[in-house]
Amino acid sequence: MKKNLTRRQKEFLSQFWDFYREMEEPIHYVTLAEHLGIGKITAYEMLRLLEDRGLVQSEYHLPGEGRGPGRSTVLFKPTAEAPRLLFDLTGSSPEDDDWDVAKEHILQQLRDGKAAGYDDLLADLLARIPEHHSPLIYLTEMITATLLALGALRDSAETGGLTGCLRRIGLPGEIGLSALGGVSIALSVMERVNRRVATFLLAQSGKYHTMFSQLGEENRRRLSDFAREAAKIVSG
């Protein structure tokens, strides 16, 4: 799909994605054109092109939430493929400015994997985590891997109350993200845990704590928000 988009189309998609996340609702092409400072026809044609690529979805809205007479309005929103593509375009080591894209990509993978399981996602995380130079994305993927390891054991009596922490991670007065790295120690002594996963998390725990300790307050808050949302999906 990357080869089918020009540089201008990729930039437009990125700008549309950012604006959509800001608005948190489908957008009219005129509103988008005014926001980007481009022509209305240009914005409409670009959105339709991206729709043909499966990256944008259009939907029709009637006045009064579909009640009564009136002319319908076409609005646009990104599909689930949009953040995936934007994440792929950042390369193997995205900068912190790309964290929002990486975060949305992971959350979408978690949602998509609820039915089939997370084995493939976890294997992918273990392979790419050591390659990241961005502390924020490294920590995000380490948190995800730890949550998946905990989630795989949630039905085991051996874990006791450990997996009960899933829904409380990041909340005030509950388990903090600084302590989450220490969960790997507990995992390493459990019989039912995947040894490869436990060994990997344990080996990375020192780096996790070092990077986390160097984060500013705002980035800690962003990670905490992510962890709560990811834990909610994994714990179901």
PyMOL commands that set and color helices and strands:
alter all, ss='L'
color gray80, all
select helices_A, chain A and resi 2-4+7-23+29-36+40-52+63-66+81-89+96-112+119-131+135-151+157-159+163-168+177-180+183-188+195-213+217-235
alter helices_A, ss='H'
color red, helices_A
select strands_A, chain A and resi 56-61+73-78
alter strands_A, ss='S'
color yellow, strands_A
deselect
rebuild
show_as cartoon
